[in-house]
Amino acid sequence: MSKIVSAATIDAIIEELDTLSDEQYETRVDKFAEDQPVLIAYLFNEDNFHLLTEEEKGFLQYLSLIAYEAVERTLGKRERVSEDEIGEAEEKNYEILENSTAKKFRDRLDTFFEGYKQEELLAFAEEAVMEDEEDPESVVTKEGREPIFITMKTLIDVLTAE
């Protein structure tokens, strides 16, 4: 049984990141890029995320850094993930979403939680995209929700794969 990333770990990383200077933050992103170059290339690929606003792209990269650090802190240093692993996980996740019959986006995400080990990380991703859906000031647009959630789920899958 693998270790589970806790909500406390996720919260601690968010608090840490909030206290960093831009330079210190960049150092953390650079380490992420060094450890997982293919994953970073995927996250910064314009073709994958051309539908997202600049704010959403930045938010996705921030969420990814939190998830990456939480996984590494809990499970230790991870093997580098490959393009194939990312592609397979992403395809599987879009399939799950498309096969959901629920009308509301939040309800469509329920399927992802069934039997999923890294529930806290998944809940973190869900909360991030669902936050203040009624708030016009919200970073994540209605159009951005799906790709951001699927990307986060994919990232969690490949980083926690056994």
SULJO-V847776 format. One record per residue. N is the residue number from 1. SS is DSSP state (~ for helix, > for strand, _ for the rest). PSI is psi as a letter, one per 30 degrees, with the letter a starting at -180 (none if undefined). Layout:
n: {N N}
ss: {SS SS}
psi: {PSI PSI}
//
This chain:
n: {1 2 3 4 5 6 7 8 9 10 11 12 13 14 15 16 17 18 19 20 21 22 23 24 25 26 27 28 29 30 31 32 33 34 35 36 37 38 39 40 41 42 43 44 45 46 47 48 49 50 51 52 53 54 55 56 57 58 59 60 61 62 63 64 65 66 67 68 69 70 71 72 73 74 75 76 77 78 79 80 81 82 83 84 85 86 87 88 89 90 91 92 93 94 95 96 97 98 99 100 101 102 103 104 105 106 107 108 109 110 111 112 113 114 115 116 117 118 119 120 121 122 123 124 125 126 127 128 129 130 131 132 133 134 135 136 137 138 139 140 141 142 143 144 145 146 147 148 149 150 151 152 153 154 155 156 157 158 159 160 161 162}
ss: {_ _ _ _ _ _ ~ ~ ~ ~ ~ ~ ~ ~ ~ ~ ~ ~ ~ _ _ ~ ~ ~ ~ ~ ~ ~ ~ ~ ~ ~ ~ ~ ~ _ ~ ~ ~ ~ ~ ~ ~ _ _ ~ ~ ~ ~ _ _ _ _ ~ ~ ~ ~ ~ ~ ~ ~ ~ ~ ~ ~ ~ ~ ~ ~ ~ ~ ~ ~ ~ ~ _ _ _ _ _ _ _ ~ ~ ~ ~ ~ ~ ~ ~ ~ ~ ~ ~ ~ ~ ~ ~ ~ _ _ _ _ _ ~ ~ ~ ~ ~ ~ ~ ~ ~ _ _ _ _ _ ~ ~ ~ ~ ~ ~ ~ ~ ~ ~ ~ ~ _ _ _ _ _ _ _ _ _ _ _ ~ ~ ~ ~ ~ ~ ~ ~ ~ ~ ~ ~ ~ ~ ~ ~ ~ ~ ~ _ _}
psi: {k l l k k l e e e e e e e e e e e f f k l e e e e e e e e e e e e e e i e e e e e e f g j e e e g f f l l e e e e e e e e e e e e e e e e e e e e e f a k l l k l l e e e e e e e e e e e e e e e f f k f k e k e e e f f e e f f j g k e h e e e e e e e e e e f f k h f f j f f k e k l e f f e e e e e e e e e e e e e e f g k none}
//
